[in-house]
Amino acid sequence: MAKPSQSMAGGAMQGDPMRVVNVHQAKTHLSRMMPLAAPVPQRIPGRLRSRGPLSQPNVLLEPTDPSELELWELSPLLP
């Protein structure tokens, strides 16, 4: 019988997703069997600052046109 470290050097390390291992091997070699999830990208304040200031920043404060607001409210994106 192969040692757990030798058996784990086989299919699981080479991308064989159907490799059968026992609980001891799974617990001992979990970090080798399954890659860590990529970190969630963090928000970086001021990322768009290099694009320059907005040409008309006050437009963001104006009320939405009623016809455009109706389209938003009828959108399938909103519950």
Protein Blocks (a to p, Z undefined) as FASTA:
>chain_A
ZZfklmmmmmmmnopakbccdfklmmmmmmmmpccddddddddehklmmnopafblmlmm
pccdfklmmmmmmpckbZZ
